[in-house]
Amino acid sequence: MVPMYASTEEVLRTILPDASKKDIEKYSQQLEDVEDFDPVSLSLYDHEKQPQQLF
């Protein structure tokens, strides 16, 4: 089964391309520790591809 959405780490790598692997893991863990948060929709547009729904 294909995942419906990108993983948190994939999204973080996309929006923070210069972040180290350690930073991505830290940010991902911080987001996993959140008990209640508002959903976020983030779309990126690549002129060579169709818009990509990340979250």
C-alpha positions as CSV (number, residue, x, y, z in Angstrom):
1,M,0.0,0.0,0.0
2,V,1.4,3.4,-1.0
3,P,1.4,6.0,1.9
4,M,-1.1,8.8,1.4
5,Y,1.2,11.5,2.7
6,A,4.9,12.0,3.1
7,S,6.6,11.1,6.4
8,T,7.5,13.9,8.8
9,E,11.2,13.4,8.0
10,E,10.5,13.6,4.3
11,V,8.6,16.9,4.7
12,L,11.3,18.3,7.0
13,R,14.0,17.4,4.4
14,T,12.0,19.1,1.7
15,I,11.4,22.4,3.6
16,L,14.9,22.4,5.3
17,P,17.2,21.0,2.6
18,D,20.4,22.2,4.3
19,A,19.6,20.8,7.7
20,S,21.8,18.0,9.0
21,K,20.4,14.5,9.5
22,K,20.8,15.0,13.2
23,D,18.7,18.2,13.1
24,I,16.0,16.5,11.0
25,E,15.8,13.7,13.5
26,K,15.6,16.2,16.4
27,Y,12.8,18.2,14.7
28,S,10.9,15.1,13.8
29,Q,11.1,13.9,17.4
30,Q,9.9,17.2,18.7
31,L,6.9,17.0,16.4
32,E,6.2,13.4,17.4
33,D,6.1,14.6,21.1
34,V,3.3,17.1,20.4
35,E,0.1,15.8,21.9
36,D,-2.4,18.1,20.3
37,F,-1.7,20.3,17.3
38,D,-3.6,21.7,14.4
39,P,-3.2,19.9,11.1
40,V,-1.2,21.7,8.5
41,S,-1.4,21.4,4.7
42,L,1.8,22.3,2.8
43,S,2.0,22.2,-1.0
44,L,5.2,22.8,-2.9
45,Y,5.2,23.6,-6.6
46,D,7.9,22.4,-8.9
47,H,7.5,23.9,-12.4
48,E,8.7,20.6,-13.9
49,K,6.2,18.5,-12.0
50,Q,2.7,18.7,-10.6
51,P,2.2,20.4,-7.2
52,Q,3.0,18.0,-4.4
53,Q,0.9,17.6,-1.3
54,L,3.3,17.0,1.6
55,F,1.1,17.2,4.7
